[in-house]
Amino acid sequence: MFIFVGGISKILFGTLDNEDANYYSDKIKSLIKEQLEFLRLSKKQITFVKSTLRSLNSTLLAVSDNEKILSKG
């Protein structure tokens, strides 16, 4: 009965019926899932970049130390 009323209401007033509500609910769930995946990947990427920068910093410090040693000798 309510589905029928929803269908008539959609035709007359442009409101959502049960099918529309399910469609938008599925799309919202999908969007939330995609956003969570994006956040997960972003965190991994940030971790990788931090690690790379730490390694680069360590290498630069070692080069600087070696330059100091070479300039003394």
N, C-alpha and C positions, 0 to 999 in steps of 0.2 A: 504494500500500500504506500509506504513512504517513498519507495523508489519511483513509483508512478507519480506521486506528488512532486518529487524532485525533478522528474523529466518535464512535467507540465510547467513547473516554476522556471526551469531553464528556458523553455520556449517563450514563455510570457515575459520574464523579467531578466533573463540572462544570468541567472544564478548558477552555481555549481550543482551538478547532480552527482550521484555516487561514483560514476565512472570517472568524471573529472577530478573528484576529490582523490580517488585512488591514483590517478595519473600524476597529479601534482605531488602527492605524498611520496610516490616512488621516485620522482625526479629530485625532490628535496633530500631524500635518503641517499640517493646516488651522489648528489653534490656534497653532502657531508662526508661521505666515504672518500671522495676524491680529495677534499680539503685535508682530511686526516692523512691520507697517503702523501700529499704534497708536503705537509708538515714533517712527516717522518723522513722523507727524502731530503728535505732542507736541513734537518738536524744532522743527518749523515754527511751531507756536503759540508756543513760548517765544521764538523769534527775533522773531516779530511783536510780542509783548508788550514785549520789551526795546526794540525800535525805537520803539514807541509811548511808552514811559516816557522814553526819551532825548529824544524830540521834545517831550514835555510838560515835561521838566526844562529844556530849552533855552528854551522859551516862557516859563516861569516866571522864569528868570533875566533874559530880555529885559524882561519886565514889571517886575521888581524894579529893573533898571537905569533904565528909563524913569520909574518912580516917584521914584527918587533925583534924576534930572535935573529933573523937574517940581517937586519939593519945594525945590530950590535956587533956582529961578527965580521 
